[in-house]
């Protein structure tokens, strides 16, 4: 089954027509994980999972929000315990250096302080994932000049913390970095960016990927693939990501859908 491994129907972008977007998913039919970025959107992800077949939830506080609210471990733990059938992962969590200027402006913190806080919250997610046998959904984004290496820093945390089951969603690192992650058994998530990426980097990564570590995702409402560029993204468009990967790997679309669906089930421990 088509599986969007990272999407945000829990976000405000769908407040006007969420039921219609959900209907298109159910009619397809497809499976998906709505990913939390704060406590409120984590709650919403759980609600959507409880009400819809083949919908699952990941709970987390996004690294760009670590100063916006406290990460209350006990609240997240209660949500997991009460919804263990539907909560499949912690995240998205990780490190984000791209939005440092905004964080600095809003909270007056320097880079080292932001980095330390993101790392502290990231490790709390890892602990909850381990305690509850959940997967980990990791977000990483480099600063605008790419002077820093967010993927190296993330890799170090995952290794230090002995994380075993994780996806680096919307992977945006180099071929060498991709190799390091997959050598450790981590999954990489590919978005609609592969349908319009002119650099060729993502294509070269997909070609060397162990097939059982490839995931597809929309990251909707963002990153709309060709041919829907300019519109709000939604889960059914993940089919275009499957089509592009099929072209790169010289497989059929159906084979890629089956492969990536099984990979998502393995990562998220679904039957
Ligand atoms: Zn996301």
Boltz pocket constraint, residues with backbone or C-beta under 6 A from the ligand:
constraints:
  - pocket:
      binder: B
      contacts: [[A, 6], [A, 8], [A, 35], [A, 92], [A, 219]]
      max_distance: 6.0
